[in-house]
Structure formats: C-alpha cells, structure tokens
Amino acid sequence: MQIYTKILIGMAVGTVIGLTLGPNSSFLDHDVYSVRNAAAVEVRIQADDPSSRLPMPKGAALRLTLLTPHSPAEGELKEGEVGAGWAKVSFALTDRVLLGDSEGRITQLVPGARPGKAVEGWLKIRYQPIEGGGHQASPVPISGLGDTVIAIMHPIGEVFMRGIKMVIVPLVFASLLVGIASLGDLRKLGRLGSKTLGIYMLTTAVAVTIGLLVAHLIQPGDFIDAADRARLTAQFAGDVGAKAASAAEAPSTIDNLLNIIPINPLAALTNGEMLQIIFFAVVFGIALTMLGEGEGRIVVTFFDKVQGAMIMIIHMVMSIAPFGVAALVAEVVGQSGASVLQALLVYGLTVLLGLLAHSLLVYGGLVRFVAKLPLRPFLKAIRPAQLIAFSTSSSSAALPVSMECAEDNVGVSNSVASFVLPLGSTVNMDGTALYQGVAALFIAQVFGIDLTLGDQLSIVGAATMASVGAAGVPGAGMVTLAMVLTASGIPQVGLALILGMDRLLDMFRTAVNVTGDLSVATTMAALEGESLMLLSSEADAADPSRGFEGRLDKEPEPIEPDKG
C-alpha cells in the first residue's frame, strides 16, 4: 500500500474519531467547561456571596466538571436583556492558579489549598440576548470524555509534527547552499529570484480577488442567523483578544524586509527564521563559488551528504505519518464539532469553492501551459506533500516533503527546488490570502457593512502584503486576517464568528499554499530550460532511489571514519 493511501486512511479514521469522540461531539454528554483564560470567568465558593469569589490568573487554563447545570426558570430571563445564573462545578487547583493568587485569597477560602486539591464551587453563566428573541449561554460546556480522548491522541500527532520540523532547518540550509553553489552564475540567481517573487505576488493578488468574487456571488453572510451568530460569538469571543494583540505586535513591512538580513546567522538557524536562513545560505553559497576552483568543494560535499541524510530522516518520519495524521485530524475535527460546521457550512463551502477555482485556473494554467505538464498526473505526483500540508496545517512542516516531491516526483533540479520552495513556504500564502478575502466580506455581510470598491481594493492590497512573511504555522492566517480587517474598517470582534472553523479551513488553504509552491517551482524549472519528468506510482515502487516507496528497505551499513 502506497504512503499517500495510508495517509488518506489515517485522515478518514481521524475524522470519524473527531466527530464521534471529540470534545464537541453531538453523541456525547457535554459535562465539562474548558476555559483557556481563567480570568475571563467568575467562580465562587458560594453563589450568593460575592466575597467568596476565587481570584483567577490571566492566561491560566481551567477545566471545570459540571455537577449541576443552571436552567433558567420561565420568565427569569427578560427579553432583550443580559441575564446570569450559576452552575455548580468542581475543579482541581493547579500550580499556576495558586501562584497567581498573590494575596492568598484562595488559601483563605479553601482550607488546605494545594496543587491537585478538588474544589467545589459555582460558575457564573452569562446569557446574552439574541437578535430576534432568546438568549445564548456562555461559557459553553464540552464533552469531558471527548476532551480526554483528544488529550491522549495529541502526543501522537505532536511526535509526528516534531519529527517533520526537526528536518526543516538543516535540510533547507544544506540543500539551498548546495544548489546555489552548483549554479555558479549570479545572473541566473537574480533572474530566478525576481521571477519567483513576481509570480508569487501576482498569484496572491489574484487569489484575494477570486475570494472576493465568490463571496459576492454566494453572499455567505446571509445564511447565518442571529442564534448561530450569538452562539459562535459566545463560544469564541475570548480568543479574539489574543489574535488582535498578536496582530498589533506584528512588525511593519519595512521591518520584515530588514529582518531578512540576520544579525546572528546561528541564532536564525536555531530559531528557524526561514527568510534569514535563505538569505544566509544564498550568501554563503555565493561566497563558496568565489573562493576559487576546488576551494569550496569540501564544504559543498559535506552539506550535500547532510542533505542526503535529512532526506532519509524524512522517510523514517513518514513511516509513522498515518498515525500522526489520524491524531492531528481527530483533534481539529473534534474541536470544531458538527454544530459549528453546520452553522458555517455555506461560509466554508464558499472558501473551498474559491480555493478550488484558484488551484485549477491559476496553478493549473501554470502547470499546463507554461511547464507543459498534464495536470492530473502532476497533482498525483505532489500528493504526499498536499496530504502532509492538509493534516499539519503548516507550510513549513510540509516543506521537506515538498522538496522531495519536486526533485524526485517531478524532476525539478535541486538548485531550483531548494530556492523556490523555502521562499514559497514563507511568502507564498495564496490559500490564506483568498481565505482572508472571503472572511472579510463574510464578516462585513453579517454586520451589515457595505464595502465600497475602494474598501475591497484595500482588502486585496492588505491581504497580499500581510501574507508576505506570514509564519507557515497553524493559525498564522488569523493574525494576518486581524490586520486585514483593521485596514478595511471591519470590526475585529467578527473573528469570533469564524474561529470555530478556522483550523479546519486552515488545512485546506495550507494544502493550496503548498500546491502553489510546487506549481511555481515546476514553472520556474521549465522557464530555466530544465527537462521535467513526472514519476508514476509504478515507477516509484520499482525504483527505491526515487519517490517515497522503498527508501527504508535498504539495510544500514557500518561506517568507519576516514583516518587517511
């Protein structure tokens, strides 16, 4: 069974587990409150005694087991007014909660307070009025069993993610240095870099435009009612502040450009600063070519062997990919839940339609008419990278697999792949930019905000610029979206409406980002006159030296150090 088939099975298993045994599963009792910021809730030892309120530190996570839910009596909640009630809960004190109690209030209210001690108290439930009638409770309980299941599976996905990320920095640096050194022509490097950046920026602007067009055609904001809007806002409003704060702290475009040049290259390598790593590797590679004939050969040979070893590690990590993918997908689907997916179904379909159109029209056009390759076999050749990008929601995590696909499955040279793909994983965020265009218009529609043509052009510009340098990690798109909303005058509180589905859509848009990286790398290879050849599944299975099949079949051999 081929690796991508195993990964697909892992994704299917993870989806089933997430829907049936996840924290927001509709098949399980919702008996736990999981609070990410304890300071955002009010817990008392006695519900009717305000002085018994327990102080909670900002940012501390809190898990409260629901003992007695609060059910408002008829007429207790007045129409159109904010209400409140108390649900009886129990929870265990944590080190962070106790350390945050600088005045010793918890010690006074809870005799024998210590980490792990069980405490019974009352959690304040707030009821916000819903436009059109009724109220929405906040916070919202989840399934304790589902939360435990996902917590057990989380380390499996984390092991896989860490294994992939472990390879990124040494692989990118080694392969890029070897590729630049093998070029030996600064004019070719300049031509390659300018064309690559130009195509990336152009496709990003087109992606935002496509996102705005499909959002205009479908009008997804008209399909969400007041009850769903209130429920989503209550469930995810607490996470909006962190996204807005991250956006406020984001460096300016000028700072991003200056930061490309590393002050300390070793620190850049340690911290995984991809643009700085690319810059240093390019400069280092150029310097080696200028040392003179044969002078830099020993360094290039060393990093060539490092590159080969990193590729072998990729195949070792990919052997556990089906299990890691199952855990990652289960966590994403389980945290979203069927209720959120149902409420945001039309919005999600709008994003997916835009992503599909961009992939087929823009990337398909590049591959078919510029690189002169058939589209379906090309997509099949890069499928392992797409699946890793989908399951991890990280362009950076998919980078090692993307490089392997480009070189072995498509036939792109190492010099082109090692330059275009790391650059793309950082600056090419077409899927994210398209998503931001749809999301901005969706939030504007929900709030009844009419955007002028100038406003929408500002969204295109802001989303294009915000995508450059955005981190290739899960959730980075929400930070850049906060910047886009601010630039367009759309309330940032609207982020709460889409946060529940963000991680799921992040999987799809990351897969599109990686598809774009590989399409542009293939296009650039064709423009440089390279002869491309797609690797079929049969050829992959028959040749262990190429592709993803059979690489680990070779037995390890002892290596003696060269003492000559």
Secondary structure as a PSIPRED ss2 file (coil, helix, strand):
# PSIPRED VFORMAT (PSIPRED V4.0)

   1 M C   1.000  0.000  0.000
   2 Q C   1.000  0.000  0.000
   3 I H   0.000  1.000  0.000
   4 Y H   0.000  1.000  0.000
   5 T H   0.000  1.000  0.000
   6 K H   0.000  1.000  0.000
   7 I H   0.000  1.000  0.000
   8 L H   0.000  1.000  0.000
   9 I H   0.000  1.000  0.000
  10 G H   0.000  1.000  0.000
  11 M H   0.000  1.000  0.000
  12 A H   0.000  1.000  0.000
  13 V H   0.000  1.000  0.000
  14 G H   0.000  1.000  0.000
  15 T H   0.000  1.000  0.000
  16 V H   0.000  1.000  0.000
  17 I H   0.000  1.000  0.000
  18 G H   0.000  1.000  0.000
  19 L H   0.000  1.000  0.000
  20 T H   0.000  1.000  0.000
  21 L H   0.000  1.000  0.000
  22 G C   1.000  0.000  0.000
  23 P C   1.000  0.000  0.000
  24 N C   1.000  0.000  0.000
  25 S C   1.000  0.000  0.000
  26 S C   1.000  0.000  0.000
  27 F C   1.000  0.000  0.000
  28 L C   1.000  0.000  0.000
  29 D C   1.000  0.000  0.000
  30 H C   1.000  0.000  0.000
  31 D C   1.000  0.000  0.000
  32 V E   0.000  0.000  1.000
  33 Y E   0.000  0.000  1.000
  34 S E   0.000  0.000  1.000
  35 V E   0.000  0.000  1.000
  36 R C   1.000  0.000  0.000
  37 N C   1.000  0.000  0.000
  38 A H   0.000  1.000  0.000
  39 A H   0.000  1.000  0.000
  40 A H   0.000  1.000  0.000
  41 V C   1.000  0.000  0.000
  42 E C   1.000  0.000  0.000
  43 V E   0.000  0.000  1.000
  44 R E   0.000  0.000  1.000
  45 I C   1.000  0.000  0.000
  46 Q C   1.000  0.000  0.000
  47 A C   1.000  0.000  0.000
  48 D C   1.000  0.000  0.000
  49 D C   1.000  0.000  0.000
  50 P H   0.000  1.000  0.000
  51 S H   0.000  1.000  0.000
  52 S H   0.000  1.000  0.000
  53 R E   0.000  0.000  1.000
  54 L C   1.000  0.000  0.000
  55 P C   1.000  0.000  0.000
  56 M C   1.000  0.000  0.000
  57 P C   1.000  0.000  0.000
  58 K C   1.000  0.000  0.000
  59 G C   1.000  0.000  0.000
  60 A C   1.000  0.000  0.000
  61 A C   1.000  0.000  0.000
  62 L E   0.000  0.000  1.000
  63 R E   0.000  0.000  1.000
  64 L E   0.000  0.000  1.000
  65 T E   0.000  0.000  1.000
  66 L E   0.000  0.000  1.000
  67 L E   0.000  0.000  1.000
  68 T E   0.000  0.000  1.000
  69 P C   1.000  0.000  0.000
  70 H C   1.000  0.000  0.000
  71 S C   1.000  0.000  0.000
  72 P C   1.000  0.000  0.000
  73 A C   1.000  0.000  0.000
  74 E C   1.000  0.000  0.000
  75 G C   1.000  0.000  0.000
  76 E C   1.000  0.000  0.000
  77 L C   1.000  0.000  0.000
  78 K C   1.000  0.000  0.000
  79 E C   1.000  0.000  0.000
  80 G C   1.000  0.000  0.000
  81 E C   1.000  0.000  0.000
  82 V C   1.000  0.000  0.000
  83 G E   0.000  0.000  1.000
  84 A E   0.000  0.000  1.000
  85 G E   0.000  0.000  1.000
  86 W E   0.000  0.000  1.000
  87 A E   0.000  0.000  1.000
  88 K E   0.000  0.000  1.000
  89 V E   0.000  0.000  1.000
  90 S E   0.000  0.000  1.000
  91 F E   0.000  0.000  1.000
  92 A E   0.000  0.000  1.000
  93 L C   1.000  0.000  0.000
  94 T C   1.000  0.000  0.000
  95 D H   0.000  1.000  0.000
  96 R H   0.000  1.000  0.000
  97 V H   0.000  1.000  0.000
  98 L H   0.000  1.000  0.000
  99 L H   0.000  1.000  0.000
 100 G C   1.000  0.000  0.000
 101 D C   1.000  0.000  0.000
 102 S C   1.000  0.000  0.000
 103 E C   1.000  0.000  0.000
 104 G C   1.000  0.000  0.000
 105 R H   0.000  1.000  0.000
 106 I H   0.000  1.000  0.000
 107 T H   0.000  1.000  0.000
 108 Q H   0.000  1.000  0.000
 109 L H   0.000  1.000  0.000
 110 V C   1.000  0.000  0.000
 111 P C   1.000  0.000  0.000
 112 G C   1.000  0.000  0.000
 113 A C   1.000  0.000  0.000
 114 R C   1.000  0.000  0.000
 115 P C   1.000  0.000  0.000
 116 G C   1.000  0.000  0.000
 117 K C   1.000  0.000  0.000
 118 A E   0.000  0.000  1.000
 119 V E   0.000  0.000  1.000
 120 E E   0.000  0.000  1.000
 121 G E   0.000  0.000  1.000
 122 W E   0.000  0.000  1.000
 123 L E   0.000  0.000  1.000
 124 K E   0.000  0.000  1.000
 125 I E   0.000  0.000  1.000
 126 R E   0.000  0.000  1.000
 127 Y E   0.000  0.000  1.000
 128 Q E   0.000  0.000  1.000
 129 P E   0.000  0.000  1.000
 130 I C   1.000  0.000  0.000
 131 E C   1.000  0.000  0.000
 132 G C   1.000  0.000  0.000
 133 G C   1.000  0.000  0.000
 134 G C   1.000  0.000  0.000
 135 H E   0.000  0.000  1.000
 136 Q E   0.000  0.000  1.000
 137 A E   0.000  0.000  1.000
 138 S E   0.000  0.000  1.000
 139 P C   1.000  0.000  0.000
 140 V C   1.000  0.000  0.000
 141 P C   1.000  0.000  0.000
 142 I E   0.000  0.000  1.000
 143 S C   1.000  0.000  0.000
 144 G H   0.000  1.000  0.000
 145 L H   0.000  1.000  0.000
 146 G H   0.000  1.000  0.000
 147 D H   0.000  1.000  0.000
 148 T H   0.000  1.000  0.000
 149 V H   0.000  1.000  0.000
 150 I H   0.000  1.000  0.000
 151 A H   0.000  1.000  0.000
 152 I H   0.000  1.000  0.000
 153 M H   0.000  1.000  0.000
 154 H H   0.000  1.000  0.000
 155 P H   0.000  1.000  0.000
 156 I H   0.000  1.000  0.000
 157 G H   0.000  1.000  0.000
 158 E H   0.000  1.000  0.000
 159 V H   0.000  1.000  0.000
 160 F H   0.000  1.000  0.000
 161 M H   0.000  1.000  0.000
 162 R H   0.000  1.000  0.000
 163 G H   0.000  1.000  0.000
 164 I H   0.000  1.000  0.000
 165 K H   0.000  1.000  0.000
 166 M H   0.000  1.000  0.000
 167 V H   0.000  1.000  0.000
 168 I H   0.000  1.000  0.000
 169 V H   0.000  1.000  0.000
 170 P H   0.000  1.000  0.000
 171 L H   0.000  1.000  0.000
 172 V H   0.000  1.000  0.000
 173 F H   0.000  1.000  0.000
 174 A H   0.000  1.000  0.000
 175 S H   0.000  1.000  0.000
 176 L H   0.000  1.000  0.000
 177 L H   0.000  1.000  0.000
 178 V H   0.000  1.000  0.000
 179 G H   0.000  1.000  0.000
 180 I H   0.000  1.000  0.000
 181 A H   0.000  1.000  0.000
 182 S H   0.000  1.000  0.000
 183 L H   0.000  1.000  0.000
 184 G C   1.000  0.000  0.000
 185 D C   1.000  0.000  0.000
 186 L H   0.000  1.000  0.000
 187 R H   0.000  1.000  0.000
 188 K H   0.000  1.000  0.000
 189 L H   0.000  1.000  0.000
 190 G H   0.000  1.000  0.000
 191 R H   0.000  1.000  0.000
 192 L H   0.000  1.000  0.000
 193 G H   0.000  1.000  0.000
 194 S H   0.000  1.000  0.000
 195 K H   0.000  1.000  0.000
 196 T H   0.000  1.000  0.000
 197 L H   0.000  1.000  0.000
 198 G H   0.000  1.000  0.000
 199 I H   0.000  1.000  0.000
 200 Y H   0.000  1.000  0.000
 201 M H   0.000  1.000  0.000
 202 L H   0.000  1.000  0.000
 203 T H   0.000  1.000  0.000
 204 T H   0.000  1.000  0.000
 205 A H   0.000  1.000  0.000
 206 V H   0.000  1.000  0.000
 207 A H   0.000  1.000  0.000
 208 V H   0.000  1.000  0.000
 209 T H   0.000  1.000  0.000
 210 I H   0.000  1.000  0.000
 211 G H   0.000  1.000  0.000
 212 L H   0.000  1.000  0.000
 213 L H   0.000  1.000  0.000
 214 V H   0.000  1.000  0.000
 215 A H   0.000  1.000  0.000
 216 H H   0.000  1.000  0.000
 217 L H   0.000  1.000  0.000
 218 I H   0.000  1.000  0.000
 219 Q C   1.000  0.000  0.000
 220 P H   0.000  1.000  0.000
 221 G H   0.000  1.000  0.000
 222 D H   0.000  1.000  0.000
 223 F H   0.000  1.000  0.000
 224 I C   1.000  0.000  0.000
 225 D C   1.000  0.000  0.000
 226 A H   0.000  1.000  0.000
 227 A H   0.000  1.000  0.000
 228 D H   0.000  1.000  0.000
 229 R H   0.000  1.000  0.000
 230 A H   0.000  1.000  0.000
 231 R H   0.000  1.000  0.000
 232 L H   0.000  1.000  0.000
 233 T H   0.000  1.000  0.000
 234 A H   0.000  1.000  0.000
 235 Q H   0.000  1.000  0.000
 236 F H   0.000  1.000  0.000
 237 A H   0.000  1.000  0.000
 238 G H   0.000  1.000  0.000
 239 D H   0.000  1.000  0.000
 240 V H   0.000  1.000  0.000
 241 G H   0.000  1.000  0.000
 242 A H   0.000  1.000  0.000
 243 K H   0.000  1.000  0.000
 244 A H   0.000  1.000  0.000
 245 A H   0.000  1.000  0.000
 246 S H   0.000  1.000  0.000
 247 A H   0.000  1.000  0.000
 248 A H   0.000  1.000  0.000
 249 E C   1.000  0.000  0.000
 250 A C   1.000  0.000  0.000
 251 P C   1.000  0.000  0.000
 252 S C   1.000  0.000  0.000
 253 T H   0.000  1.000  0.000
 254 I H   0.000  1.000  0.000
 255 D H   0.000  1.000  0.000
 256 N H   0.000  1.000  0.000
 257 L H   0.000  1.000  0.000
 258 L H   0.000  1.000  0.000
 259 N C   1.000  0.000  0.000
 260 I C   1.000  0.000  0.000
 261 I C   1.000  0.000  0.000
 262 P C   1.000  0.000  0.000
 263 I C   1.000  0.000  0.000
 264 N C   1.000  0.000  0.000
 265 P H   0.000  1.000  0.000
 266 L H   0.000  1.000  0.000
 267 A H   0.000  1.000  0.000
 268 A H   0.000  1.000  0.000
 269 L H   0.000  1.000  0.000
 270 T H   0.000  1.000  0.000
 271 N H   0.000  1.000  0.000
 272 G C   1.000  0.000  0.000
 273 E C   1.000  0.000  0.000
 274 M H   0.000  1.000  0.000
 275 L H   0.000  1.000  0.000
 276 Q H   0.000  1.000  0.000
 277 I H   0.000  1.000  0.000
 278 I H   0.000  1.000  0.000
 279 F H   0.000  1.000  0.000
 280 F H   0.000  1.000  0.000
 281 A H   0.000  1.000  0.000
 282 V H   0.000  1.000  0.000
 283 V H   0.000  1.000  0.000
 284 F H   0.000  1.000  0.000
 285 G H   0.000  1.000  0.000
 286 I H   0.000  1.000  0.000
 287 A H   0.000  1.000  0.000
 288 L H   0.000  1.000  0.000
 289 T H   0.000  1.000  0.000
 290 M C   1.000  0.000  0.000
 291 L C   1.000  0.000  0.000
 292 G C   1.000  0.000  0.000
 293 E C   1.000  0.000  0.000
 294 G C   1.000  0.000  0.000
 295 E C   1.000  0.000  0.000
 296 G C   1.000  0.000  0.000
 297 R H   0.000  1.000  0.000
 298 I H   0.000  1.000  0.000
 299 V H   0.000  1.000  0.000
 300 V H   0.000  1.000  0.000
 301 T H   0.000  1.000  0.000
 302 F H   0.000  1.000  0.000
 303 F H   0.000  1.000  0.000
 304 D H   0.000  1.000  0.000
 305 K H   0.000  1.000  0.000
 306 V H   0.000  1.000  0.000
 307 Q H   0.000  1.000  0.000
 308 G H   0.000  1.000  0.000
 309 A H   0.000  1.000  0.000
 310 M H   0.000  1.000  0.000
 311 I H   0.000  1.000  0.000
 312 M H   0.000  1.000  0.000
 313 I H   0.000  1.000  0.000
 314 I H   0.000  1.000  0.000
 315 H H   0.000  1.000  0.000
 316 M H   0.000  1.000  0.000
 317 V H   0.000  1.000  0.000
 318 M H   0.000  1.000  0.000
 319 S C   1.000  0.000  0.000
 320 I C   1.000  0.000  0.000
 321 A H   0.000  1.000  0.000
 322 P H   0.000  1.000  0.000
 323 F H   0.000  1.000  0.000
 324 G H   0.000  1.000  0.000
 325 V H   0.000  1.000  0.000
 326 A H   0.000  1.000  0.000
 327 A H   0.000  1.000  0.000
 328 L H   0.000  1.000  0.000
 329 V H   0.000  1.000  0.000
 330 A H   0.000  1.000  0.000
 331 E H   0.000  1.000  0.000
 332 V H   0.000  1.000  0.000
 333 V H   0.000  1.000  0.000
 334 G H   0.000  1.000  0.000
 335 Q H   0.000  1.000  0.000
 336 S H   0.000  1.000  0.000
 337 G H   0.000  1.000  0.000
 338 A H   0.000  1.000  0.000
 339 S H   0.000  1.000  0.000
 340 V H   0.000  1.000  0.000
 341 L H   0.000  1.000  0.000
 342 Q H   0.000  1.000  0.000
 343 A H   0.000  1.000  0.000
 344 L C   1.000  0.000  0.000
 345 L H   0.000  1.000  0.000
 346 V H   0.000  1.000  0.000
 347 Y H   0.000  1.000  0.000
 348 G H   0.000  1.000  0.000
 349 L H   0.000  1.000  0.000
 350 T H   0.000  1.000  0.000
 351 V H   0.000  1.000  0.000
 352 L H   0.000  1.000  0.000
 353 L H   0.000  1.000  0.000
 354 G H   0.000  1.000  0.000
 355 L H   0.000  1.000  0.000
 356 L H   0.000  1.000  0.000
 357 A H   0.000  1.000  0.000
 358 H H   0.000  1.000  0.000
 359 S H   0.000  1.000  0.000
 360 L H   0.000  1.000  0.000
 361 L H   0.000  1.000  0.000
 362 V H   0.000  1.000  0.000
 363 Y H   0.000  1.000  0.000
 364 G H   0.000  1.000  0.000
 365 G H   0.000  1.000  0.000
 366 L H   0.000  1.000  0.000
 367 V H   0.000  1.000  0.000
 368 R H   0.000  1.000  0.000
 369 F H   0.000  1.000  0.000
 370 V H   0.000  1.000  0.000
 371 A C   1.000  0.000  0.000
 372 K C   1.000  0.000  0.000
 373 L C   1.000  0.000  0.000
 374 P C   1.000  0.000  0.000
 375 L H   0.000  1.000  0.000
 376 R H   0.000  1.000  0.000
 377 P H   0.000  1.000  0.000
 378 F H   0.000  1.000  0.000
 379 L H   0.000  1.000  0.000
 380 K H   0.000  1.000  0.000
 381 A H   0.000  1.000  0.000
 382 I C   1.000  0.000  0.000
 383 R H   0.000  1.000  0.000
 384 P H   0.000  1.000  0.000
 385 A H   0.000  1.000  0.000
 386 Q H   0.000  1.000  0.000
 387 L H   0.000  1.000  0.000
 388 I H   0.000  1.000  0.000
 389 A H   0.000  1.000  0.000
 390 F H   0.000  1.000  0.000
 391 S H   0.000  1.000  0.000
 392 T H   0.000  1.000  0.000
 393 S C   1.000  0.000  0.000
 394 S C   1.000  0.000  0.000
 395 S H   0.000  1.000  0.000
 396 S H   0.000  1.000  0.000
 397 A H   0.000  1.000  0.000
 398 A H   0.000  1.000  0.000
 399 L H   0.000  1.000  0.000
 400 P H   0.000  1.000  0.000
 401 V H   0.000  1.000  0.000
 402 S H   0.000  1.000  0.000
 403 M H   0.000  1.000  0.000
 404 E H   0.000  1.000  0.000
 405 C H   0.000  1.000  0.000
 406 A H   0.000  1.000  0.000
 407 E H   0.000  1.000  0.000
 408 D H   0.000  1.000  0.000
 409 N H   0.000  1.000  0.000
 410 V H   0.000  1.000  0.000
 411 G C   1.000  0.000  0.000
 412 V C   1.000  0.000  0.000
 413 S C   1.000  0.000  0.000
 414 N H   0.000  1.000  0.000
 415 S H   0.000  1.000  0.000
 416 V H   0.000  1.000  0.000
 417 A H   0.000  1.000  0.000
 418 S H   0.000  1.000  0.000
 419 F H   0.000  1.000  0.000
 420 V H   0.000  1.000  0.000
 421 L H   0.000  1.000  0.000
 422 P H   0.000  1.000  0.000
 423 L H   0.000  1.000  0.000
 424 G H   0.000  1.000  0.000
 425 S H   0.000  1.000  0.000
 426 T H   0.000  1.000  0.000
 427 V H   0.000  1.000  0.000
 428 N C   1.000  0.000  0.000
 429 M C   1.000  0.000  0.000
 430 D H   0.000  1.000  0.000
 431 G H   0.000  1.000  0.000
 432 T H   0.000  1.000  0.000
 433 A H   0.000  1.000  0.000
 434 L H   0.000  1.000  0.000
 435 Y H   0.000  1.000  0.000
 436 Q H   0.000  1.000  0.000
 437 G H   0.000  1.000  0.000
 438 V H   0.000  1.000  0.000
 439 A H   0.000  1.000  0.000
 440 A H   0.000  1.000  0.000
 441 L H   0.000  1.000  0.000
 442 F H   0.000  1.000  0.000
 443 I H   0.000  1.000  0.000
 444 A H   0.000  1.000  0.000
 445 Q H   0.000  1.000  0.000
 446 V H   0.000  1.000  0.000
 447 F C   1.000  0.000  0.000
 448 G C   1.000  0.000  0.000
 449 I C   1.000  0.000  0.000
 450 D C   1.000  0.000  0.000
 451 L C   1.000  0.000  0.000
 452 T C   1.000  0.000  0.000
 453 L H   0.000  1.000  0.000
 454 G H   0.000  1.000  0.000
 455 D H   0.000  1.000  0.000
 456 Q H   0.000  1.000  0.000
 457 L H   0.000  1.000  0.000
 458 S H   0.000  1.000  0.000
 459 I H   0.000  1.000  0.000
 460 V H   0.000  1.000  0.000
 461 G H   0.000  1.000  0.000
 462 A H   0.000  1.000  0.000
 463 A H   0.000  1.000  0.000
 464 T H   0.000  1.000  0.000
 465 M H   0.000  1.000  0.000
 466 A H   0.000  1.000  0.000
 467 S H   0.000  1.000  0.000
 468 V C   1.000  0.000  0.000
 469 G C   1.000  0.000  0.000
 470 A C   1.000  0.000  0.000
 471 A C   1.000  0.000  0.000
 472 G C   1.000  0.000  0.000
 473 V C   1.000  0.000  0.000
 474 P C   1.000  0.000  0.000
 475 G C   1.000  0.000  0.000
 476 A H   0.000  1.000  0.000
 477 G H   0.000  1.000  0.000
 478 M H   0.000  1.000  0.000
 479 V H   0.000  1.000  0.000
 480 T H   0.000  1.000  0.000
 481 L H   0.000  1.000  0.000
 482 A H   0.000  1.000  0.000
 483 M H   0.000  1.000  0.000
 484 V H   0.000  1.000  0.000
 485 L H   0.000  1.000  0.000
 486 T H   0.000  1.000  0.000
 487 A H   0.000  1.000  0.000
 488 S H   0.000  1.000  0.000
 489 G C   1.000  0.000  0.000
 490 I C   1.000  0.000  0.000
 491 P C   1.000  0.000  0.000
 492 Q H   0.000  1.000  0.000
 493 V H   0.000  1.000  0.000
 494 G H   0.000  1.000  0.000
 495 L H   0.000  1.000  0.000
 496 A H   0.000  1.000  0.000
 497 L H   0.000  1.000  0.000
 498 I H   0.000  1.000  0.000
 499 L H   0.000  1.000  0.000
 500 G H   0.000  1.000  0.000
 501 M H   0.000  1.000  0.000
 502 D H   0.000  1.000  0.000
 503 R H   0.000  1.000  0.000
 504 L H   0.000  1.000  0.000
 505 L H   0.000  1.000  0.000
 506 D H   0.000  1.000  0.000
 507 M H   0.000  1.000  0.000
 508 F H   0.000  1.000  0.000
 509 R H   0.000  1.000  0.000
 510 T H   0.000  1.000  0.000
 511 A H   0.000  1.000  0.000
 512 V H   0.000  1.000  0.000
 513 N H   0.000  1.000  0.000
 514 V H   0.000  1.000  0.000
 515 T H   0.000  1.000  0.000
 516 G H   0.000  1.000  0.000
 517 D H   0.000  1.000  0.000
 518 L H   0.000  1.000  0.000
 519 S H   0.000  1.000  0.000
 520 V H   0.000  1.000  0.000
 521 A H   0.000  1.000  0.000
 522 T H   0.000  1.000  0.000
 523 T H   0.000  1.000  0.000
 524 M H   0.000  1.000  0.000
 525 A H   0.000  1.000  0.000
 526 A H   0.000  1.000  0.000
 527 L H   0.000  1.000  0.000
 528 E C   1.000  0.000  0.000
 529 G C   1.000  0.000  0.000
 530 E C   1.000  0.000  0.000
 531 S C   1.000  0.000  0.000
 532 L C   1.000  0.000  0.000
 533 M C   1.000  0.000  0.000
 534 L C   1.000  0.000  0.000
 535 L C   1.000  0.000  0.000
 536 S C   1.000  0.000  0.000
 537 S H   0.000  1.000  0.000
 538 E H   0.000  1.000  0.000
 539 A H   0.000  1.000  0.000
 540 D H   0.000  1.000  0.000
 541 A H   0.000  1.000  0.000
 542 A H   0.000  1.000  0.000
 543 D C   1.000  0.000  0.000
 544 P C   1.000  0.000  0.000
 545 S C   1.000  0.000  0.000
 546 R C   1.000  0.000  0.000
 547 G C   1.000  0.000  0.000
 548 F C   1.000  0.000  0.000
 549 E C   1.000  0.000  0.000
 550 G C   1.000  0.000  0.000
 551 R H   0.000  1.000  0.000
 552 L H   0.000  1.000  0.000
 553 D H   0.000  1.000  0.000
 554 K C   1.000  0.000  0.000
 555 E C   1.000  0.000  0.000
 556 P C   1.000  0.000  0.000
 557 E C   1.000  0.000  0.000
 558 P C   1.000  0.000  0.000
 559 I C   1.000  0.000  0.000
 560 E C   1.000  0.000  0.000
 561 P C   1.000  0.000  0.000
 562 D C   1.000  0.000  0.000
 563 K C   1.000  0.000  0.000
 564 G C   1.000  0.000  0.000
